[in-house]
Amino acid sequence: MRKSLLASAFALAGVSFGAAAQGQVNIICSVQADWCNNMATVYSRTTGTKVNVALKGSGEALAQLIAEKENPKTDVWFGGTGDPHLQAAEQGLSLEYKSPTLTQLHPWAQKQAQQSGFKTVGIYSGPLGFGYNPELLAKKKLPVPKTWSDLLKPQYKGEIQVANPASSGTSYTMIATLVQLMGEDKAFEYLKGLHKNISTYTRSGTGPIKAVARGETAVSISFVHDGPGEKMNGFPVETITPADGTGAEIGSMSLIKGSRNLEAAKKFYEWALTPSAQEIAFAAKSFQVPSNKGAKVDPNVPDFKKIRFIDYDYAKYGSSTERRRLISRWEKDVNSLPR
């Protein structure tokens, strides 16, 4: 499987071997492990640059960058939900950089750059929704949840997993989506009701849908682009977006202020915005919409035209103050409750 993914990645990138050594770049990578590893391998073999990758969820990545602020050990932060990248920009952790590739990107990716003062950029987008195991639902005589309110039904008690918003950008996106969809007080009443049905709050945003695929839980709240890859691996998993509306992540990339390998970091950053680099995601069975308009879109990517999206305020909910406030309220009002 690993060799097959790499072969696909090399084919997509049109690699050539034998590049001379070109320094090194240290990357925090907040997407699926196969995507991170394939990308690092392809870039290393095509450029000769040594690529050091640390895999971390976006909440953990932001915490590390804050801790390292006075002595950064990271050059590039690749992937993960855009809200923490905007918070990193706001806190002066990332570097202003206007890529010459910006005009080749979709408007939502360019807007992400503009809102951050060009300290981050959109590299992919994907909708929030539900994963479910049809075999497990049938066995337990449970219906497929189609709206947010469906998840509050008593029949789903102990059957739902979602990540912890303190460590997961996916889960913070859920809270921000519900607040914008329902209003804050109603959203937190909803989260209290949902809490009763949650079996586990995972550390990682991809953890719940992996649990669904393996029959460990019936339903997850996840980015729906994480479902097709699990299904392609032979697991019984399907996805759906709530009919009453949902949000979407703008996965982002940032150069870290104080980078020790800045020129190498900029070269990687530019490469990561090219169509061939972005298509490596599909070889790793990650099916988000690429930000470069020239990138080919895999048939497994969710059709945005069929999804009811809210008008997500990325600037407001990407602020450090708002994130801290909402997560603090969730810890106090929701996570402290018995289940």
Secondary structure, DSSP 8 states (H G I E B T S, - for coil): -HHHHHHHHHHHHT---------EEEEEE-S-HHHHHHHHHHHHHHH--EEEEEE--HHHHHHHHHHTTTS---SEEE-S-HHHHHHHHHTT-B-----TTGGGB-HHHHHHHHHTTSS-EEEEEEEEEEEE-HHHHHHTT-----STGGGGSGGGTT-EEEE-TTT-HHHHHHHHHHHHHH-HHHHHHHHHHHHTTEEEEESSTTHHHHHHHTTS-SEEEEEGGGHHHHHHTT---EEE--TT-B-EEEEEEEEBTT-TTHHHHHHHHHHHTSHHHHTHHHHTT---EESBTTS---TTS--GGGS-B----HHHHTSHHHHHHHHHHHIIIIITS--
